[in-house]
Amino acid sequence: MEMLSLKNEPIELRVAILKKMGYSSDGTFIFDSNGKMVVDPYVDEAVRIDNMVILHGSEIVLDSNPLSLAGYFEDHGEVF
């Protein structure tokens, strides 16, 4: 599986990718298609555009916190 980091990409590119996925952003936080702030279910924190991760092959946006990623992989290990 190939991974692509968006960490060094401009905010405008990240916002454009999110829009293609049905999300939006105010430049800091990410919002779902209903305008509700996206909260990472594994760490119960709002996902910020500067620390977001889009999981390969999905439209899931999480915080890049290691605890969040570990929780996701524990719940969905069959994906990889």
N, CA, C and O atoms as CSV, one atom per row, in Angstrom:
chain,resi,resn,atom,element,x,y,z
A,1,MET,N,N,0.834,-1.165,0.000
A,1,MET,CA,C,0.000,0.000,0.000
A,1,MET,C,C,0.885,1.235,0.000
A,1,MET,O,O,1.824,1.347,0.787
A,2,GLU,N,N,0.573,2.142,-0.880
A,2,GLU,CA,C,1.338,3.385,-0.970
A,2,GLU,C,C,0.640,4.454,-0.132
A,2,GLU,O,O,-0.582,4.593,-0.173
A,3,MET,N,N,1.431,5.199,0.621
A,3,MET,CA,C,0.895,6.273,1.445
A,3,MET,C,C,1.440,7.597,0.933
A,3,MET,O,O,2.591,7.677,0.506
A,4,LEU,N,N,0.628,8.616,0.976
A,4,LEU,CA,C,1.013,9.938,0.525
A,4,LEU,C,C,0.759,10.922,1.660
A,4,LEU,O,O,-0.365,11.040,2.147
A,5,SER,N,N,1.790,11.616,2.073
A,5,SER,CA,C,1.650,12.594,3.148
A,5,SER,C,C,1.190,13.928,2.583
A,5,SER,O,O,1.702,14.403,1.570
A,6,LEU,N,N,0.216,14.520,3.258
A,6,LEU,CA,C,-0.263,15.854,2.890
A,6,LEU,C,C,0.283,16.908,3.840
A,6,LEU,O,O,-0.025,18.092,3.709
A,7,LYS,N,N,1.091,16.473,4.790
A,7,LYS,CA,C,1.578,17.369,5.840
A,7,LYS,C,C,2.281,18.609,5.297
A,7,LYS,O,O,2.117,19.700,5.845
A,8,ASN,N,N,3.048,18.460,4.243
A,8,ASN,CA,C,3.792,19.591,3.695
A,8,ASN,C,C,3.083,20.274,2.526
A,8,ASN,O,O,3.633,21.177,1.896
A,9,GLU,N,N,1.871,19.836,2.249
A,9,GLU,CA,C,1.103,20.436,1.159
A,9,GLU,C,C,0.367,21.676,1.673
A,9,GLU,O,O,0.040,21.760,2.857
A,10,PRO,N,N,0.108,22.628,0.790
A,10,PRO,CA,C,-0.594,23.851,1.203
A,10,PRO,C,C,-2.007,23.546,1.710
A,10,PRO,O,O,-2.650,22.590,1.277
A,11,ILE,N,N,-2.462,24.373,2.624
A,11,ILE,CA,C,-3.810,24.233,3.188
A,11,ILE,C,C,-4.855,24.215,2.068
A,11,ILE,O,O,-5.831,23.468,2.137
A,12,GLU,N,N,-4.647,25.042,1.038
A,12,GLU,CA,C,-5.623,25.116,-0.064
A,12,GLU,C,C,-5.803,23.762,-0.746
A,12,GLU,O,O,-6.917,23.402,-1.126
A,13,LEU,N,N,-4.716,23.015,-0.900
A,13,LEU,CA,C,-4.813,21.682,-1.511
A,13,LEU,C,C,-5.574,20.732,-0.593
A,13,LEU,O,O,-6.411,19.958,-1.057
A,14,ARG,N,N,-5.293,20.785,0.682
A,14,ARG,CA,C,-5.995,19.922,1.643
A,14,ARG,C,C,-7.488,20.220,1.653
A,14,ARG,O,O,-8.309,19.304,1.689
A,15,VAL,N,N,-7.840,21.512,1.620
A,15,VAL,CA,C,-9.250,21.905,1.597
A,15,VAL,C,C,-9.909,21.413,0.305
A,15,VAL,O,O,-11.045,20.940,0.335
A,16,ALA,N,N,-9.210,21.519,-0.822
A,16,ALA,CA,C,-9.760,21.052,-2.106
A,16,ALA,C,C,-10.006,19.543,-2.071
A,16,ALA,O,O,-11.025,19.073,-2.578
A,17,ILE,N,N,-9.093,18.788,-1.486
A,17,ILE,CA,C,-9.269,17.327,-1.370
A,17,ILE,C,C,-10.464,17.022,-0.483
A,17,ILE,O,O,-11.280,16.160,-0.810
A,18,LEU,N,N,-10.569,17.719,0.627
A,18,LEU,CA,C,-11.710,17.508,1.524
A,18,LEU,C,C,-13.030,17.805,0.827
A,18,LEU,O,O,-14.004,17.072,0.998
A,19,LYS,N,N,-13.065,18.879,0.039
A,19,LYS,CA,C,-14.294,19.230,-0.684
A,19,LYS,C,C,-14.689,18.125,-1.657
A,19,LYS,O,O,-15.872,17.809,-1.788
A,20,LYS,N,N,-13.710,17.535,-2.341
A,20,LYS,CA,C,-13.995,16.429,-3.272
A,20,LYS,C,C,-14.580,15.227,-2.532
A,20,LYS,O,O,-15.330,14.438,-3.107
A,21,MET,N,N,-14.231,15.098,-1.253
A,21,MET,CA,C,-14.699,13.989,-0.436
A,21,MET,C,C,-16.020,14.304,0.271
A,21,MET,O,O,-16.556,13.450,0.978
A,22,GLY,N,N,-16.549,15.511,0.091
A,22,GLY,CA,C,-17.815,15.881,0.714
A,22,GLY,C,C,-17.672,16.581,2.048
A,22,GLY,O,O,-18.666,16.811,2.737
A,23,TYR,N,N,-16.453,16.922,2.422
A,23,TYR,CA,C,-16.192,17.645,3.657
A,23,TYR,C,C,-15.957,19.120,3.332
A,23,TYR,O,O,-15.888,19.505,2.164
A,24,SER,N,N,-15.835,19.933,4.373
A,24,SER,CA,C,-15.456,21.333,4.207
A,24,SER,C,C,-14.527,21.699,5.356
A,24,SER,O,O,-14.340,20.923,6.293
A,25,SER,N,N,-13.952,22.887,5.269
A,25,SER,CA,C,-13.049,23.348,6.315
A,25,SER,C,C,-13.075,24.863,6.370
A,25,SER,O,O,-13.260,25.538,5.358
A,26,ASP,N,N,-12.884,25.381,7.573
A,26,ASP,CA,C,-12.761,26.826,7.756
A,26,ASP,C,C,-11.291,27.242,7.782
A,26,ASP,O,O,-10.962,28.376,8.129
A,27,GLY,N,N,-10.414,26.311,7.413
A,27,GLY,CA,C,-8.982,26.562,7.440
A,27,GLY,C,C,-8.328,26.040,8.702
A,27,GLY,O,O,-7.103,25.962,8.792
A,28,THR,N,N,-9.155,25.682,9.685
A,28,THR,CA,C,-8.648,25.111,10.934
A,28,THR,C,C,-9.296,23.761,11.207
A,28,THR,O,O,-8.603,22.759,11.384
A,29,PHE,N,N,-10.623,23.735,11.241
A,29,PHE,CA,C,-11.355,22.508,11.559
A,29,PHE,C,C,-12.011,21.924,10.312
A,29,PHE,O,O,-12.141,22.599,9.291
A,30,ILE,N,N,-12.420,20.666,10.408
A,30,ILE,CA,C,-13.060,19.960,9.294
A,30,ILE,C,C,-14.519,19.728,9.658
A,30,ILE,O,O,-14.843,19.419,10.804
A,31,PHE,N,N,-15.402,19.881,8.662
A,31,PHE,CA,C,-16.834,19.725,8.856
A,31,PHE,C,C,-17.372,18.691,7.871
A,31,PHE,O,O,-16.894,18.591,6.741
A,32,ASP,N,N,-18.378,17.916,8.312
A,32,ASP,CA,C,-18.972,16.916,7.428
A,32,ASP,C,C,-19.951,17.583,6.467
A,32,ASP,O,O,-20.086,18.807,6.452
A,33,SER,N,N,-20.621,16.778,5.678
A,33,SER,CA,C,-21.523,17.319,4.653
A,33,SER,C,C,-22.727,18.044,5.247
A,33,SER,O,O,-23.398,18.801,4.545
A,34,ASN,N,N,-23.010,17.822,6.531
A,34,ASN,CA,C,-24.106,18.516,7.206
A,34,ASN,C,C,-23.636,19.760,7.955
A,34,ASN,O,O,-24.425,20.421,8.629
A,35,GLY,N,N,-22.342,20.076,7.831
A,35,GLY,CA,C,-21.796,21.241,8.504
A,35,GLY,C,C,-21.401,20.990,9.951
A,35,GLY,O,O,-21.049,21.922,10.675
A,36,LYS,N,N,-21.459,19.733,10.372
A,36,LYS,CA,C,-21.113,19.374,11.745
A,36,LYS,C,C,-19.604,19.131,11.846
A,36,LYS,O,O,-19.024,18.459,10.994
A,37,MET,N,N,-18.979,19.672,12.878
A,37,MET,CA,C,-17.545,19.506,13.079
A,37,MET,C,C,-17.210,18.020,13.206
A,37,MET,O,O,-17.876,17.285,13.937
A,38,VAL,N,N,-16.172,17.585,12.489
A,38,VAL,CA,C,-15.745,16.187,12.539
A,38,VAL,C,C,-14.961,15.968,13.827
A,38,VAL,O,O,-13.969,16.648,14.090
A,39,VAL,N,N,-15.423,15.008,14.624
A,39,VAL,CA,C,-14.768,14.664,15.880
A,39,VAL,C,C,-14.218,13.246,15.738
A,39,VAL,O,O,-14.945,12.321,15.375
A,40,ASP,N,N,-12.945,13.087,16.024
A,40,ASP,CA,C,-12.302,11.779,15.951
A,40,ASP,C,C,-12.877,10.908,17.069
A,40,ASP,O,O,-12.751,11.251,18.245
A,41,PRO,N,N,-13.508,9.781,16.711
A,41,PRO,CA,C,-14.151,8.950,17.735
A,41,PRO,C,C,-13.170,8.237,18.668
A,41,PRO,O,O,-13.569,7.763,19.732
A,42,TYR,N,N,-11.913,8.155,18.288
A,42,TYR,CA,C,-10.939,7.429,19.096
A,42,TYR,C,C,-10.276,8.299,20.157
A,42,TYR,O,O,-9.833,7.781,21.183
A,43,VAL,N,N,-10.199,9.590,19.935
A,43,VAL,CA,C,-9.594,10.488,20.924
A,43,VAL,C,C,-10.563,11.594,21.358
A,43,VAL,O,O,-10.220,12.444,22.179
A,44,ASP,N,N,-11.779,11.570,20.792
A,44,ASP,CA,C,-12.839,12.511,21.133
A,44,ASP,C,C,-12.375,13.973,21.040
A,44,ASP,O,O,-12.632,14.783,21.931
A,45,GLU,N,N,-11.688,14.280,19.943
A,45,GLU,CA,C,-11.227,15.644,19.696
A,45,GLU,C,C,-11.604,16.049,18.278
A,45,GLU,O,O,-11.655,15.218,17.372
A,46,ALA,N,N,-11.866,17.329,18.104
A,46,ALA,CA,C,-12.164,17.844,16.765
A,46,ALA,C,C,-10.937,17.656,15.874
A,46,ALA,O,O,-9.806,17.902,16.292
A,47,VAL,N,N,-11.181,17.218,14.643
A,47,VAL,CA,C,-10.080,17.011,13.701
A,47,VAL,C,C,-9.729,18.349,13.073
A,47,VAL,O,O,-10.585,19.051,12.535
A,48,ARG,N,N,-8.448,18.682,13.156
A,48,ARG,CA,C,-7.939,19.929,12.591
A,48,ARG,C,C,-7.265,19.630,11.251
A,48,ARG,O,O,-6.721,18.545,11.047
A,49,ILE,N,N,-7.305,20.584,10.362
A,49,ILE,CA,C,-6.731,20.379,9.036
A,49,ILE,C,C,-5.216,20.183,9.092
A,49,ILE,O,O,-4.640,19.561,8.200
A,50,ASP,N,N,-4.575,20.704,10.124
A,50,ASP,CA,C,-3.120,20.562,10.216
A,50,ASP,C,C,-2.674,19.238,10.831
A,50,ASP,O,O,-1.479,18.939,10.845
A,51,ASN,N,N,-3.623,18.432,11.345
A,51,ASN,CA,C,-3.234,17.135,11.894
A,51,ASN,C,C,-4.160,16.007,11.433
A,51,ASN,O,O,-4.297,14.980,12.099
A,52,MET,N,N,-4.787,16.225,10.284
A,52,MET,CA,C,-5.712,15.209,9.772
A,52,MET,C,C,-4.962,14.107,9.037
A,52,MET,O,O,-3.852,14.305,8.542
A,53,VAL,N,N,-5.592,12.954,8.982
A,53,VAL,CA,C,-5.094,11.855,8.170
A,53,VAL,C,C,-6.303,11.270,7.436
A,53,VAL,O,O,-7.358,11.038,8.027
A,54,ILE,N,N,-6.123,11.040,6.145
A,54,ILE,CA,C,-7.149,10.394,5.332
A,54,ILE,C,C,-6.645,8.983,5.096
A,54,ILE,O,O,-5.584,8.787,4.503
A,55,LEU,N,N,-7.394,8.014,5.552
A,55,LEU,CA,C,-6.940,6.630,5.449
A,55,LEU,C,C,-7.094,6.108,4.027
A,55,LEU,O,O,-8.129,6.296,3.387
A,56,HIS,N,N,-6.064,5.464,3.557
A,56,HIS,CA,C,-5.991,4.942,2.194
A,56,HIS,C,C,-7.209,4.081,1.868
A,56,HIS,O,O,-7.577,3.185,2.627
A,57,GLY,N,N,-7.819,4.371,0.734
A,57,GLY,CA,C,-8.952,3.569,0.277
A,57,GLY,C,C,-10.249,3.864,0.999
A,57,GLY,O,O,-11.211,3.105,0.876
A,58,SER,N,N,-10.293,4.954,1.750
A,58,SER,CA,C,-11.515,5.273,2.479
A,58,SER,C,C,-11.784,6.772,2.391
A,58,SER,O,O,-11.001,7.535,1.825
A,59,GLU,N,N,-12.889,7.159,2.955
A,59,GLU,CA,C,-13.208,8.576,3.070
A,59,GLU,C,C,-13.271,8.954,4.538
A,59,GLU,O,O,-13.997,9.869,4.928
A,60,ILE,N,N,-12.504,8.243,5.342
A,60,ILE,CA,C,-12.464,8.486,6.777
A,60,ILE,C,C,-11.357,9.491,7.075
A,60,ILE,O,O,-10.217,9.323,6.643
A,61,VAL,N,N,-11.706,10.526,7.812
A,61,VAL,CA,C,-10.734,11.542,8.206
A,61,VAL,C,C,-10.600,11.464,9.720
A,61,VAL,O,O,-11.576,11.626,10.452
A,62,LEU,N,N,-9.381,11.215,10.176
A,62,LEU,CA,C,-9.091,11.108,11.604
A,62,LEU,C,C,-7.977,12.062,11.984
A,62,LEU,O,O,-7.311,12.640,11.124
A,63,ASP,N,N,-7.785,12.218,13.274
A,63,ASP,CA,C,-6.638,12.933,13.819
A,63,ASP,C,C,-5.414,12.040,13.616
A,63,ASP,O,O,-5.528,10.816,13.690
A,64,SER,N,N,-4.272,12.620,13.369
A,64,SER,CA,C,-3.066,11.816,13.132
A,64,SER,C,C,-2.408,11.338,14.429
A,64,SER,O,O,-1.307,10.789,14.399
A,65,ASN,N,N,-3.065,11.541,15.540
A,65,ASN,CA,C,-2.598,11.078,16.838
A,65,ASN,C,C,-2.391,9.553,16.801
A,65,ASN,O,O,-3.273,8.831,16.335
A,66,PRO,N,N,-1.255,9.057,17.279
A,66,PRO,CA,C,-1.009,7.606,17.267
A,66,PRO,C,C,-2.094,6.787,17.974
A,66,PRO,O,O,-2.379,5.664,17.557
A,67,LEU,N,N,-2.697,7.322,19.025
A,67,LEU,CA,C,-3.770,6.592,19.709
A,67,LEU,C,C,-4.991,6.441,18.811
A,67,LEU,O,O,-5.658,5.406,18.824
A,68,SER,N,N,-5.275,7.467,18.043
A,68,SER,CA,C,-6.399,7.410,17.117
A,68,SER,C,C,-6.157,6.368,16.030
A,68,SER,O,O,-7.038,5.562,15.730
A,69,LEU,N,N,-4.975,6.386,15.447
A,69,LEU,CA,C,-4.653,5.434,14.388
A,69,LEU,C,C,-4.649,4.002,14.923
A,69,LEU,O,O,-5.157,3.093,14.267
A,70,ALA,N,N,-4.082,3.800,16.103
A,70,ALA,CA,C,-4.058,2.456,16.697
A,70,ALA,C,C,-5.479,1.962,16.948
A,70,ALA,O,O,-5.784,0.795,16.700
A,71,GLY,N,N,-6.343,2.837,17.436
A,71,GLY,CA,C,-7.740,2.464,17.663
A,71,GLY,C,C,-8.436,2.077,16.377
A,71,GLY,O,O,-9.185,1.101,16.340
A,72,TYR,N,N,-8.194,2.835,15.324
A,72,TYR,CA,C,-8.812,2.516,14.033
A,72,TYR,C,C,-8.330,1.158,13.523
A,72,TYR,O,O,-9.134,0.321,13.113
A,73,PHE,N,N,-7.019,0.946,13.549
A,73,PHE,CA,C,-6.477,-0.313,13.039
A,73,PHE,C,C,-6.930,-1.501,13.877
A,73,PHE,O,O,-7.113,-2.598,13.349
A,74,GLU,N,N,-7.111,-1.293,15.165
A,74,GLU,CA,C,-7.618,-2.364,16.021
A,74,GLU,C,C,-9.048,-2.720,15.637
A,74,GLU,O,O,-9.413,-3.895,15.583
A,75,ASP,N,N,-9.857,-1.690,15.368
A,75,ASP,CA,C,-11.254,-1.922,14.986
A,75,ASP,C,C,-11.416,-2.421,13.556
A,75,ASP,O,O,-12.351,-3.166,13.265
A,76,HIS,N,N,-10.516,-2.019,12.661
A,76,HIS,CA,C,-10.683,-2.306,11.238
A,76,HIS,C,C,-9.438,-2.939,10.625
A,76,HIS,O,O,-9.076,-2.609,9.496
A,77,GLY,N,N,-8.793,-3.817,11.330
A,77,GLY,CA,C,-7.567,-4.447,10.850
A,77,GLY,C,C,-7.739,-5.208,9.551
A,77,GLY,O,O,-6.780,-5.378,8.798
A,78,GLU,N,N,-8.955,-5.667,9.282
A,78,GLU,CA,C,-9.202,-6.428,8.050
A,78,GLU,C,C,-9.061,-5.579,6.802
A,78,GLU,O,O,-8.928,-6.118,5.703
A,79,VAL,N,N,-9.088,-4.252,6.949
A,79,VAL,CA,C,-8.967,-3.353,5.801
A,79,VAL,C,C,-7.578,-3.439,5.206
A,79,VAL,O,O,-7.402,-3.263,4.001
A,80,PHE,N,N,-6.582,-3.712,6.051
A,80,PHE,CA,C,-5.205,-3.731,5.595
A,80,PHE,C,C,-4.714,-5.136,5.656
A,80,PHE,O,O,-3.561,-5.402,5.314
